[in-house]
Amino acid sequence: MMHSPLFVGSATNHPAMPTFKAPDELIATVPTDRMLERRRLLDGLNPTATAVHDQRATNDWQDLHGRAFDLTSGSEGREPFELHREPQAVRDRYGMHPLGQNLLLARRLVESGVGFVTVNGWTGPSPYGMGWCLPCLDEGVSALITDLRDRGMLENTMVVVTGEFGRTPNINQNGGATPGRQHWPSCFSSFVAGGGIRGGRVYGESDKHGAYVKDKPVRPQDLGATIFHSLGVPLDLRLAKDGFTRPLSTGEPLLDLFV
């Protein structure tokens, strides 16, 4: 495990706000000259540490520390978060709302070399939020797909829009004061584009109520295996050093999506 996730944004600091700034983890709290002085001191101590500790472990730590230093001391780590660099027409195309600007930020992060980006926070069991949720999703995702295609990035970037479960096909009270839709794992949809996927089609079919799968069922592990296949990650890869852990995926990739 080389990286921990970096969480970006909050209710008071999200990309749609004019005051949005890079996460505090990327802002140097020590002047650059003093940080360089500390780095030189650390480099002077490292030969001693290498002689005492495991060579490989020390080298791995030094490599990660060097990357972290470059990230916090340079401008490369902060520039993707500076959405004001984007033409206003591009920002408007994504939508000046949190979801749209988060998707624009995701494109900038991928463009800068970030390998995996998650945009979340969109949910709603109540039927009343769909009037503003769906237009934002439609506007932002369509702009992202078009932008990636126009920049020549779509073929090497997989976009997955999904959740962990669906909602009941009917609105019900379920003992609560407000009617809504409860968790429903039996049938729901996911959207996949790019990364070698041939688009413009629907895979699988539900019954007329959208309650149960009628044709070509897809398990969650199959969707995961499809993503790993697109990334070129072997499904039998075992992440732990002991070699006895479960493989990365037990699913079957949907190869029909790539032809």
Backbone hydrogen bonds, N-H to C=O, Kabsch-Sander energy under -0.5 kcal/mol:
donor,donor_aa,acceptor,acceptor_aa,energy
7,F,5,P,-0.6
10,S,13,N,-0.9
13,N,10,S,-0.9
17,M,14,H,-2.5
20,F,17,M,-1.7
26,L,23,P,-2.1
27,I,24,D,-1.6
28,A,26,L,-0.6
35,M,31,P,-2.3
36,L,32,T,-2.5
37,E,33,D,-1.8
38,R,34,R,-2.1
39,R,35,M,-2.3
40,R,36,L,-2.3
41,L,37,E,-1.9
42,L,38,R,-2.5
43,D,39,R,-2.6
44,G,40,R,-1.7
45,L,41,L,-1.3
46,N,42,L,-1.6
48,T,45,L,-0.6
49,A,45,L,-1.6
50,T,46,N,-2.7
51,A,47,P,-1.7
52,V,48,T,-1.2
53,H,49,A,-2.7
58,T,54,D,-2.4
59,N,55,Q,-2.5
60,D,56,R,-2.5
61,W,57,A,-2.2
62,Q,58,T,-2.7
63,D,59,N,-2.2
64,L,60,D,-2.2
65,H,61,W,-2.7
66,G,62,Q,-2.2
67,R,63,D,-1.9
68,A,64,L,-2.3
69,F,65,H,-2.4
70,D,66,G,-2.3
71,L,67,R,-2.1
72,T,68,A,-2.1
73,S,69,F,-2.3
74,G,70,D,-1.4
78,R,75,S,-0.8
79,E,75,S,-2.2
81,F,78,R,-1.3
82,E,79,E,-1.8
83,L,81,F,-1.7
85,R,82,E,-2.0
86,E,83,L,-1.9
90,V,87,P,-0.8
91,R,87,P,-1.8
92,D,88,Q,-2.7
93,R,89,A,-1.6
94,Y,90,V,-1.6
95,G,91,R,-1.4
97,H,95,G,-1.9
101,Q,97,H,-2.5
102,N,98,P,-2.1
103,L,99,L,-2.1
104,L,100,G,-1.9
105,L,101,Q,-2.3
106,A,102,N,-2.2
107,R,103,L,-2.0
108,R,104,L,-2.0
109,L,105,L,-2.4
110,V,106,A,-2.5
111,E,107,R,-2.4
112,S,108,R,-1.3
113,G,110,V,-1.4
114,V,109,L,-2.5
120,N,118,T,-0.5
123,T,121,G,-0.7
129,G,126,S,-0.8
130,M,127,P,-0.6
132,W,129,G,-1.2
133,C,129,G,-2.5
134,L,130,M,-1.6
136,C,132,W,-1.2
137,L,133,C,-2.3
138,D,134,L,-2.9
139,E,135,P,-2.5
140,G,136,C,-2.6
141,V,137,L,-2.5
142,S,138,D,-1.7
143,A,139,E,-1.6
144,L,140,G,-2.1
145,I,141,V,-2.6
146,T,142,S,-2.2
147,D,143,A,-2.6
148,L,144,L,-2.7
149,R,145,I,-2.2
150,D,146,T,-2.7
151,R,147,D,-1.7
152,G,149,R,-1.5
153,M,148,L,-3.0
154,L,148,L,-1.2
156,N,153,M,-0.7
157,T,154,L,-1.1
159,V,157,T,-0.5
159,V,193,A,-3.1
160,V,158,M,-0.5
161,V,191,F,-3.2
162,T,160,V,-0.6
166,G,184,W,-1.9
168,T,182,Q,-1.9
172,N,180,G,-2.8
176,G,173,Q,-2.2
180,G,172,N,-2.7
181,R,125,P,-2.6
184,W,166,G,-2.1
191,F,161,V,-2.7
193,A,159,V,-2.2
195,G,154,L,-2.2
195,G,157,T,-0.7
197,I,194,G,-1.8
198,R,257,L,-3.1
199,G,197,I,-0.8
204,G,202,V,-0.6
205,E,215,D,-2.0
207,D,212,Y,-2.2
210,G,207,D,-1.7
214,K,205,E,-3.2
215,D,205,E,-2.1
222,D,219,R,-0.8
223,L,219,R,-1.8
224,G,220,P,-2.3
225,A,221,Q,-2.3
226,T,222,D,-2.0
227,I,223,L,-1.9
228,F,224,G,-2.4
229,H,225,A,-2.4
230,S,226,T,-2.0
231,L,227,I,-1.8
232,G,228,F,-0.7
232,G,229,H,-0.9
233,V,228,F,-2.6
237,L,234,P,-1.3
239,L,237,L,-0.5
243,G,240,A,-1.1
248,L,237,L,-2.0
249,S,235,L,-2.0
255,L,253,P,-1.7
257,L,254,L,-1.7
258,F,255,L,-1.7
259,V,256,D,-0.9
